[in-house]
Amino acid sequence: MAKGKHLKEKNRDTSKEKRKWNIINISLTAAFFTAVTVSLIVFERPTQSLTEKRDLAEFPEFNPESLFSGKFTDGVSSWFNDTVPWRDGFKDISANITKLSGISLGGVTVYGGPSAVVNTTTAAPETAPAENTSTASEKPANNTDIGEITVTSAEEITQITETAATAEPPYDPRNEIAPGVQTNGQIVCLQNGHYRGISLYGGGFNRDKFVQYVNAFAEDLGGQIKTYVMITPTSGEYYTPLNFAEYNASQSDDIFYIADNLSEAVTDVDCVTALREHVTEEIYTRTDHHWQPLGAYYAAREFAKVADVPFPGLDTFEKREVEGYVGSMYTFTQDANILNDPEIFTYYIPANDFSCYYYDTAYNFDNKYPFFLQMPVSSAYSTFMGGDQKIVRIETDVKNGRKLAVFKDSYGNAEIPFYMGGFEEIYVCDIRYFDLNAVEFIKENEITDVLFTMCTFSAAGVNCDYIEEIRTK
């Protein structure tokens, strides 16, 4: 009897304990959701996302028509979801959690199913041989000259052989295995102690169209205006690790294919080889899909050589650095390693005098503004003219009668400062945002040189259609 009474009292105590904890749990949960609800209502909602580099949804304008059609309520819902307080902070936390997931395949963590590209090479392509510029009178020193034949001494042969045997091969990231992840057509890998985001290239399905469109453009110009093409590979051409190579097509193959098929009226500028010689330098951003202005400098130098215009050395420019830069690759990948490994974005200001005039895409004058604009750190690449959706005319103190029209994508923005020392006037036009007939525009403004400069993704991809569009408007 005493035992049964004891069990009943024990059960009552257990029930009371459970009820107490249930009440605590309910109270804490209610308090949490109340706090969340209050914060969503009371705290200020953001208007921009620095990590995604975009304006967030705006609260919709109310009118009876939008209310009855459902657009108003849909707009309120979009605004409410898109402007959550501390939005970027929550996304950063999510990115740190996401990086813990994934499937490891031979050192490559894969999100989704990766697809190998067709006709890609896993070994680093050979650098194009340097052009022989020596003359018969410029013979190497310490050699014996016998008519047209140069003979190297046995001592020199031994020295060259020993040097070649002991010298380390040049650094090439494409010959290395690097830990990393692949997601959404991008990879994030660890190279030289830093994380790099790379956009995988699937191949140039529109390269023949690009050739056709540019050749037709040059023909419309009548052969009196010099036309140039300079296609820039993105960072994947030089930095894709060996263990990701099968998922990345060769950009140089497509670039050289285009060069080989241009008409005699179009001059190709090879920046692929020039950039390859500087892969150990900061020629591409690690956290963005663009290049660093230093890469643009080496490419622009190649164009200046071909166009035969002055080109000031890099030491004549004012160097400026933006620390803490994290670009578009974090938006594309949401990889916390990119977010937590910012870089320095470095750009260069010419020493000569220049003035910039801004127009809309139909060439209606807007105002005179600086070329280099003050931008948030997260938008450092937009320092050049603030972006793409405009036409910019630049007058310089160079008086050589040369006028350059640059038809570009966003890669071309970083090149423009390096042309200010070689041309009297420069017209900057984005092929995606140009509302005039480009051939007529060039003739009316007495342009002497036309440069089509863009990355491989634009030239051999969907953006090449804009070239035909602006030619035939």
Buried (B, 14 or more C-beta within 10 A) or exposed (E): EEEEEEEEEEEEEEEEEEEEEEEEEEEEEEEEEEEEEEEEEEEEBBEBBBBBBEEBBEEBEEEEEBEEEEBBEEBBEBBEEBBBBBBBEEBBEEBBEBBEEBEEEEEBBBBEEBEEBEEBEEEBBEEEEEEEEEEEEEEEEEEEEEEEEEEEEEEEEEEEEEEEEEEEEEEBBBBBEBBBBBBEBBBBBBBEEBBBBBBBBBBBEBBBBBBBBBBBBBBBBEEEBBBBBBBBBBBBBBBBBBBBBBBBBBBBBBBBBBBEBBBEBBBBBBBBBBBBEBBEEBBBBBBBBBBBBBBBBBBBBBBBEBBEBEBBEBEEBEEEEBEEBBBBBBBBBBBBBBBBBBBEBBBBEBEEEBEBBBBEBEBEEEEEBEBBEEBEBBBBBBBBBBBBEBBBBBBBEBEEEBBBBBBBBBBBBBBBBBBBBBBBBBBBBBBBBBEBBBBEBBBEEEBBBBBBBBBBBBBBBEBBBBBBBBBEE
